[in-house]
Amino acid sequence: MVMAMRGFANHPATPTPQKNHVFDKTRSYLSNHIESLAIHYAATLTKAVCSRNLPLSSQPLTSYQWLAMSTPVKSRFSEYEDVLILREVNARLPFMAKRGLVMVGWAAVAEAVASQEEFSRPGFDAKRAQNRFTLLLEGHRVRDDESMRASGVAEDYSEKSLLLDELSSVYDDWKKRDKLRLEDVMREAERVETMGATIREEAMQSLGKRKKIDQVDGDAGGGNNGGTLAKMMKMMHDDNNADLEFRKYQYEKDQEEREAVRSREYEERRIERELQAEQLRCDRESQATQLRMHLEMMMNMITSMNKSK
């Protein structure tokens, strides 16, 4: 009995038409299933290539990485979104704008960032750009303090860290200069106020002395003292006005020089962004080539299955 069963196993029976029909149905089902998987896989890869999370790398990606990149937009800012914001802030320096134009500068930053293809956050405006930059700067300073306390730890500097280092230095320098300018203005106002009080006191003393002098002598001397005091007050007033005008001129010249430097740096960063966009385009073409190779491989598998019976 056992030998008979072994012989039956070694010499299977000739397939009947019914078994051929079942085999054809199974093969057709598998072929259609693989084809639908290939179409779904192609759609997923295409969406990932066009997504904002495409990395600046031409290295092959696994299917898990492709699927991860096709997920919806999260509420948190990604590393690359923060880099886009910091690039524009570093190019425009909106916090250094004149009084009343600060939010205009942040609005320009928000508009430039929102126009980027890789940035897809509806409602990103001037206030959100300013708040995000403030949070990034504060977090960077906290991490700097922690890294200073940790001795012998190697730091891995990314573009985001380098931008925050530069912006932190620029922001702190500007705050110091602004504080010094405010202190100068307050000292100047205090000096003018003190000078005015001194002049008023001298005027009152001169007026009291004139009343005590004899009428004739008082008329002769009073006119003299009054004229001298008026000339002194006018000279001091003119001197203060000239000093304030010079300070205003110097401040405007400094602003023009900073604006020229910012324009030049903005142009350099614009060229750098164009180069990065070109690199991104090349990377996408490379990923598209990989996509076509995957699809061709899967279609070849389907074709070979259709040919085999």
C-alpha positions in Angstrom: 0.0 0.0 0.0 2.8 2.4 0.9 4.7 1.4 -2.3 1.6 2.1 -4.3 1.2 5.5 -2.8 4.8 6.3 -3.5 4.5 5.2 -7.1 1.4 7.4 -7.4 3.3 10.4 -6.1 6.2 9.8 -8.5 4.0 9.4 -11.5 1.2 12.0 -11.2 -1.8 11.6 -13.3 -2.3 13.5 -16.5 -4.0 16.9 -15.8 -7.7 16.8 -16.7 -9.4 19.7 -18.5 -11.0 20.6 -15.2 -7.6 20.9 -13.5 -6.3 23.0 -16.4 -9.2 25.3 -16.0 -8.5 25.8 -12.2 -4.8 26.4 -13.0 -5.7 29.0 -15.6 -8.1 30.8 -13.2 -5.4 30.8 -10.5 -2.7 32.1 -12.8 -5.1 34.8 -14.1 -6.0 35.9 -10.6 -2.3 36.1 -9.6 -1.5 38.0 -12.7 -4.3 40.6 -12.1 -3.4 40.9 -8.5 0.3 41.5 -9.2 -0.7 44.1 -11.9 -2.9 46.0 -9.5 -0.1 46.0 -6.9 2.3 47.3 -9.6 -0.2 50.2 -10.4 -0.6 51.0 -6.7 3.2 50.9 -6.2 3.7 53.2 -9.2 1.1 55.7 -8.0 2.8 55.7 -4.5 6.2 56.2 -6.0 5.0 59.0 -8.3 3.4 60.8 -5.3 6.5 60.4 -3.3 8.7 61.9 -6.1 6.4 65.0 -6.3 6.1 65.3 -2.5 7.9 68.0 -0.5 9.8 65.4 1.6 12.0 64.2 -1.3 15.6 64.1 0.2 18.5 65.8 -1.6 20.2 62.5 -2.4 20.5 60.3 -5.4 20.9 57.1 -3.3 18.3 54.3 -4.0 15.4 54.3 -1.6 13.6 51.3 -0.2 9.9 50.8 -0.6 9.4 51.6 3.1 11.1 55.0 2.5 8.9 55.7 -0.5 5.7 54.9 1.4 6.8 56.9 4.4 7.4 60.0 2.2 3.8 59.7 0.8 2.2 60.3 4.2 0.0 63.4 4.7 1.5 66.7 6.0 2.1 66.6 9.7 1.5 69.5 12.1 5.2 69.7 13.1 7.7 71.6 11.0 10.1 69.3 9.2 13.9 69.8 9.2 13.8 71.0 5.6 10.9 73.4 6.2 12.9 75.0 9.0 15.8 75.4 6.7 13.7 77.1 4.1 12.5 79.6 6.7 16.0 80.2 8.1 17.4 80.8 4.6 14.9 83.5 3.9 15.4 85.1 7.3 19.2 85.1 6.8 18.8 86.7 3.4 16.3 89.4 4.5 17.0 89.9 8.2 13.5 91.3 8.9 14.1 91.9 12.6 16.6 94.7 11.5 13.9 96.7 9.6 13.0 100.2 10.6 10.4 100.9 13.2 6.9 100.2 11.7 8.3 98.0 8.9 9.3 94.9 10.9 6.1 93.0 10.1 6.4 94.0 6.5 9.8 92.3 6.4 8.4 89.1 8.1 5.5 89.1 5.5 8.1 89.1 2.7 9.8 86.1 4.4 6.5 84.2 4.8 5.6 84.9 1.1 9.0 83.8 -0.2 8.9 80.6 1.9 5.2 79.8 1.0 6.1 80.1 -2.7 8.6 77.2 -2.4 7.4 74.0 -4.0 8.7 71.9 -1.1 6.8 74.1 1.5 3.1 73.2 1.8 1.6 74.9 4.8 -1.6 76.9 4.2 -2.0 80.1 6.2 1.7 80.6 6.8 1.9 84.4 7.4 4.2 87.0 8.9 3.3 86.3 12.5 3.8 82.5 12.1 7.2 83.1 10.4 8.3 85.4 13.3 7.0 83.0 15.9 8.7 80.0 14.3 12.0 81.8 14.0 11.8 82.9 17.7 11.2 79.3 18.8 14.1 78.0 16.6 16.4 80.6 18.0 15.5 79.9 21.6 15.7 76.2 21.2 19.1 76.6 19.5 20.4 78.6 22.5 19.2 76.0 24.9 21.0 73.3 23.0 24.1 75.4 22.9 24.1 75.8 26.6 23.6 72.0 27.1 26.5 71.2 24.6 28.8 73.7 26.5 28.1 71.8 29.7 28.8 68.5 28.1 32.5 68.2 27.6 34.2 66.1 24.9 31.0 65.6 22.9 31.4 65.8 19.1 28.8 68.1 17.4 27.2 67.2 14.1 26.5 70.5 12.4 23.8 70.5 9.7 22.7 73.4 7.5 20.0 74.2 10.1 22.5 74.5 12.9 24.9 76.6 10.8 22.1 79.0 9.8 21.0 79.3 13.5 24.6 79.9 14.6 24.9 82.8 12.1 21.4 84.3 12.7 21.9 84.0 16.5 25.2 86.0 16.2 23.6 88.6 13.9 20.5 89.0 16.1 22.5 89.4 19.3 24.8 92.0 17.6 21.8 93.9 16.3 20.2 93.9 19.7 23.3 95.2 21.3 23.6 98.0 18.8 20.0 98.9 19.1 20.4 99.0 22.9 23.4 101.3 22.6 21.5 103.6 20.2 18.6 103.8 22.6 21.0 104.6 25.5 22.7 107.4 23.3 19.3 108.9 22.5 18.3 108.8 26.2 21.6 110.4 27.2 21.2 113.1 24.6 17.7 113.9 25.7 18.9 114.1 29.3 21.8 116.4 28.3 19.4 118.7 26.4 17.0 118.7 29.3 19.8 119.5 31.8 21.1 122.2 29.5 17.6 123.7 29.2 17.1 123.7 33.0 20.5 125.4 33.5 19.6 128.1 30.9 16.2 128.7 32.5 17.8 129.0 36.0 20.4 131.4 34.7 17.7 133.4 33.0 15.7 133.6 36.2 18.8 134.7 38.2 19.6 137.4 35.6 16.0 138.6 35.8 16.2 138.8 39.6 19.4 140.7 39.5 18.1 143.2 37.0 15.3 144.1 39.3 17.6 144.9 42.1 19.8 147.2 40.0 19.3 150.9 39.7 16.7 151.9 37.0 19.3 153.6 34.7 22.1 151.1 35.3 19.5 148.4 35.1 18.3 149.6 31.7 21.8 149.8 30.3 23.0 146.5 31.8 19.7 144.7 31.5 19.7 145.1 27.7 23.3 143.8 27.5 22.5 140.7 29.7 19.3 140.0 27.9 21.0 140.1 24.5 23.9 138.0 25.6 21.6 135.4 27.2 19.5 135.2 24.0 22.6 134.7 21.9 23.8 132.0 24.2 20.5 130.2 24.1 20.3 130.4 20.3 23.9 129.2 19.9 23.3 126.2 22.1 20.0 125.4 20.3 21.7 125.6 16.9 24.5 123.4 18.2 22.1 120.8 19.5 20.2 120.8 16.2 23.4 120.4 14.2 24.5 117.5 16.4 21.1 115.7 16.0 21.1 116.3 12.2 24.6 114.7 12.0 23.5 111.7 14.1 20.5 111.3 11.8 22.7 111.5 8.7 25.1 109.0 10.1 22.3 106.6 11.1 20.8 106.8 7.6 24.2 106.1 6.0 24.7 103.1 8.2 21.3 101.8 7.2 22.1 102.3 3.5 25.4 100.4 3.9 23.6 97.5 5.7 21.0 97.4 3.0 23.6 97.2 0.3 25.3 94.3 2.2 22.0 92.5 2.7 21.1 92.9 -1.1 24.5 91.5 -2.1 24.1 88.5 0.4 20.5 88.0 -0.8 21.7 87.8 -4.4 24.4 85.2 -3.5 21.8 83.1 -1.6 19.4 83.4 -4.6 22.1 81.9 -6.8 22.8 79.2 -4.2 19.0 78.4 -4.1 18.9 78.0 -7.9 21.9 75.6 -7.8 20.1 73.6 -5.1 16.9 73.6 -7.1 18.8 72.2 -10.1 20.3 69.5 -7.9 16.8 68.7 -6.7 15.6 68.4 -10.3 18.5 66.0 -11.1 17.7 63.9 -8.0 14.1 63.7 -9.0 15.0 62.5 -12.5 17.2 59.9 -10.9 14.3 58.7 -8.7 12.0 58.7 -11.7 14.6 56.5 -13.5 14.5 54.1 -10.6 10.7 54.1 -10.7 10.7 53.1 -14.4 13.2 50.3 -13.7 11.0 49.0 -10.9 7.9 49.1 -13.2 9.7 47.4 -16.1 10.9 44.7 -13.7 7.3 44.1 -12.5 5.9 44.1 -16.0 8.5 41.6 -17.1 7.4 39.4 -14.2 3.8 39.7 -15.4 4.7 38.9 -19.0 6.8 35.9 -18.0 3.9 34.6 -15.9 1.5 35.0 -18.8 3.8 33.1 -21.1 4.3 30.2 -18.7 1.6 27.5 -18.6 
